[in-house]
C-alpha cells in the first residue's frame, strides 16, 4: 500500500507542480484501492479493506509530499546554491 505514494513522489527533483501532485494523488488512490481490494478479493471485507488502503495511501502521500516540499527540497536548494563571490582584489 505504501508503494504508490513513494513511487509517485520519488521522482520530484524540484518543487512539484499542481499537475504532478494531482497525477500522483490519482495514481495513489487508484493503485491503493486496487491493492486493497484484491488483497481480500471475494470476501465481504474487500471494499472495507480498499477504503482503508486508499485512506492510508493518501495519508502517506501527503506526509511524504509535506516532508519533501518543506524540509528536503529547501535543504537541497541551499546545498546546491553557489557560494557568493567576493569582490575582486583592487
Backbone bond lengths (Angstrom), bond angles and torsions (degrees), N, CA, C in turn:
res aa  C-N    CA-C-N  psi(-1)  N-CA   C-N-CA  omega(-1)  CA-C   N-CA-C  phi
1 X - - - 1.440 - - 1.528 110.78 -
2 X 1.310 118.54 -27.05 1.455 119.92 -178.44 1.519 111.62 -79.97
3 X 1.304 118.57 -20.70 1.452 122.65 -175.64 1.528 113.69 -57.29
4 X 1.330 121.38 -46.34 1.462 119.18 -177.90 1.529 113.82 -59.11
5 X 1.307 117.36 -43.96 1.460 119.52 178.98 1.513 112.61 -64.68
6 X 1.310 116.70 -39.86 1.458 120.24 179.63 1.519 111.98 -68.62
7 X 1.315 117.21 -42.35 1.457 120.80 -179.48 1.517 110.86 -64.90
8 X 1.316 117.29 -43.24 1.454 119.81 -175.79 1.519 112.65 -70.28
9 X 1.298 118.09 -26.32 1.457 120.71 -178.31 1.532 112.38 -97.37
10 X 1.302 117.69 -20.91 1.461 121.70 -172.17 1.520 113.50 -61.89
11 X 1.328 118.43 -21.38 1.451 120.27 -173.58 1.519 113.98 -99.03
12 X 1.324 118.47 6.77 1.454 120.86 176.66 1.521 109.29 -76.62
13 X 1.325 117.18 120.09 1.465 121.32 178.03 1.527 111.44 -100.28
14 X 1.311 116.48 -24.77 1.458 121.44 175.14 1.512 107.31 -137.20
15 X 1.282 117.76 -174.38 1.464 119.48 -175.95 1.529 110.03 -55.78
16 X 1.333 116.61 128.41 1.462 119.40 -178.07 1.522 111.87 -72.76
17 X 1.317 115.59 148.03 1.459 120.41 176.08 1.528 108.56 -81.01
18 X 1.327 115.24 169.21 1.468 119.43 178.74 1.523 110.06 -64.72
19 X 1.325 117.48 -33.18 1.471 120.04 178.38 1.528 110.54 -65.52
20 X 1.332 117.48 -42.72 1.464 120.73 178.01 1.526 110.83 -62.99
21 X 1.311 116.90 -41.32 1.460 120.29 179.14 1.526 109.86 -65.00
22 X 1.319 116.57 -44.04 1.463 120.71 179.64 1.517 112.71 -62.75
23 X 1.341 117.00 -47.41 1.465 120.12 179.29 1.520 111.31 -65.82
24 X 1.310 116.91 -38.80 1.464 119.83 177.92 1.517 111.72 -64.86
25 X 1.324 116.42 -40.34 1.461 120.67 178.45 1.527 110.80 -67.35
26 X 1.328 116.99 -41.66 1.463 120.39 177.11 1.522 110.88 -61.35
27 X 1.321 116.89 -45.58 1.458 120.85 177.93 1.525 111.02 -60.76
28 X 1.313 116.48 -41.75 1.462 120.79 179.66 1.523 111.55 -62.83
29 X 1.326 117.23 -44.47 1.466 121.01 -179.49 1.528 110.45 -64.40
30 X 1.319 116.96 -47.53 1.467 120.21 -177.82 1.523 111.15 -65.58
31 X 1.315 117.11 -48.97 1.467 119.73 -177.59 1.524 111.68 -66.71
32 X 1.329 117.49 -41.75 1.469 119.82 178.70 1.522 111.10 -63.85
33 X 1.333 116.64 -41.41 1.456 120.17 178.55 1.517 112.01 -62.92
34 X 1.330 116.83 -43.66 1.465 119.81 178.73 1.523 111.79 -65.46
35 X 1.312 116.02 -42.77 1.465 119.54 179.20 1.527 110.29 -63.62
36 X 1.327 117.02 -44.53 1.457 120.56 179.77 1.515 112.87 -66.27
37 X 1.336 116.87 -37.98 1.458 120.23 -178.74 1.528 111.41 -69.44
38 X 1.315 116.46 -46.55 1.462 119.37 -176.12 1.522 113.41 -77.28
39 X 1.297 117.20 -9.81 1.463 119.49 177.07 1.531 110.46 -66.76
40 X 1.312 117.14 -40.65 1.467 121.52 178.54 1.529 110.38 -119.09
41 X 1.316 118.11 39.39 1.453 122.89 -177.19 1.527 110.73 -56.93
42 X 1.318 115.59 134.29 1.454 120.81 177.56 1.517 114.34 92.04
43 X 1.300 118.16 -4.93 1.460 120.58 178.31 1.530 109.05 -105.44
44 X 1.304 115.52 167.68 1.466 119.53 -179.62 1.527 112.64 -73.90
45 X 1.313 117.80 -12.86 1.472 121.18 -177.43 1.514 112.61 -97.82
46 X 1.319 118.57 7.99 1.466 121.27 -176.59 1.526 111.56 -61.93
47 X 1.332 117.87 -44.33 1.469 120.38 -179.09 1.521 111.85 -69.73
48 X 1.323 115.98 -37.57 1.466 119.10 177.02 1.528 110.21 -63.03
49 X 1.307 115.76 -42.72 1.458 120.67 178.74 1.529 110.56 -65.08
50 X 1.330 117.75 -37.83 1.462 120.97 178.56 1.525 110.73 -64.64
51 X 1.325 117.64 -41.36 1.465 120.80 178.80 1.532 111.80 -64.94
52 X 1.314 116.56 -41.03 1.465 120.14 177.63 1.524 109.86 -64.58
53 X 1.338 117.00 -41.15 1.465 120.55 179.48 1.521 110.90 -63.80
54 X 1.326 117.76 -42.51 1.466 120.72 178.43 1.527 110.46 -63.69
55 X 1.322 117.40 -45.78 1.463 120.94 -179.84 1.533 110.95 -59.89
56 X 1.323 116.49 -47.95 1.463 119.32 -178.66 1.531 111.94 -70.42
57 X 1.324 117.54 -32.94 1.459 120.37 176.11 1.526 111.43 -64.24
58 X 1.330 116.90 -44.09 1.466 121.20 178.40 1.527 110.32 -66.92
59 X 1.313 117.18 -39.28 1.466 120.87 177.49 1.530 110.62 -62.08
60 X 1.313 116.70 -44.46 1.462 120.33 177.59 1.521 111.24 -64.39
61 X 1.328 117.04 -42.90 1.458 121.57 178.13 1.525 110.51 -57.64
62 X 1.328 116.32 -47.67 1.464 120.64 -179.04 1.527 111.32 -64.39
63 X 1.323 117.54 -39.66 1.467 120.48 -179.89 1.526 111.14 -65.22
64 X 1.323 116.84 -43.72 1.464 119.85 179.78 1.521 110.57 -67.44
65 X 1.325 116.98 -42.18 1.459 120.78 178.80 1.528 110.65 -62.04
66 X 1.323 117.28 -43.21 1.462 121.58 178.03 1.534 110.18 -59.33
67 X 1.326 116.81 -45.86 1.462 120.34 -179.89 1.523 110.68 -62.62
68 X 1.329 117.22 -46.31 1.459 119.94 -178.10 1.524 112.23 -63.24
69 X 1.320 116.54 -46.98 1.461 120.29 -174.03 1.523 111.91 -71.46
70 X 1.316 118.44 -37.71 1.462 119.97 -173.34 1.528 115.05 -99.99
71 X 1.329 118.62 -15.61 1.459 119.58 -178.46 1.525 113.19 -124.58
72 X 1.326 117.69 -53.83 1.460 120.91 -171.65 1.523 112.42 -73.33
73 X 1.326 118.54 -51.33 1.469 121.10 -176.32 1.529 111.77 -63.94
74 X 1.339 120.47 -45.35 1.472 118.33 176.73 1.531 113.01 -60.83
75 X 1.324 116.90 -35.31 1.467 120.08 178.35 1.532 110.07 -66.09
76 X 1.325 117.39 -41.25 1.467 120.82 179.18 1.527 111.21 -68.33
77 X 1.330 117.58 -33.77 1.465 120.17 177.74 1.521 110.72 -67.09
78 X 1.327 117.75 -36.28 1.465 120.31 177.36 1.520 110.72 -68.47
79 X 1.318 117.53 -37.44 1.460 120.97 -178.86 1.523 110.40 -69.60
80 X 1.331 118.02 -39.45 1.462 122.02 -177.80 1.518 113.77 -78.05
81 X 1.301 118.26 -17.51 1.464 121.09 -177.19 1.528 109.65 -63.39
82 X 1.330 116.56 131.07 1.471 118.78 178.79 1.523 110.52 -68.37
83 X 1.307 116.80 148.02 1.468 118.67 179.39 1.530 110.59 -67.03
84 X 1.294 114.84 148.41 1.466 119.98 179.35 1.520 109.21 -67.97
85 X 1.323 114.98 133.71 1.471 119.12 -178.83 1.519 109.28 -85.61
86 X 1.288 114.54 136.63 1.467 118.83 177.71 1.523 109.12 -81.42
87 X 1.291 114.93 165.95 1.468 120.27 179.73 1.528 109.74 -67.11
88 X 1.315 117.13 146.28 1.480 119.51 179.20 1.532 110.10 -66.58
89 X 1.317 116.22 151.35 1.463 118.85 -179.92 1.541 111.01 -65.53
90 X 1.321 117.00 147.86 1.489 120.01 -177.99 1.501 112.93 -69.19
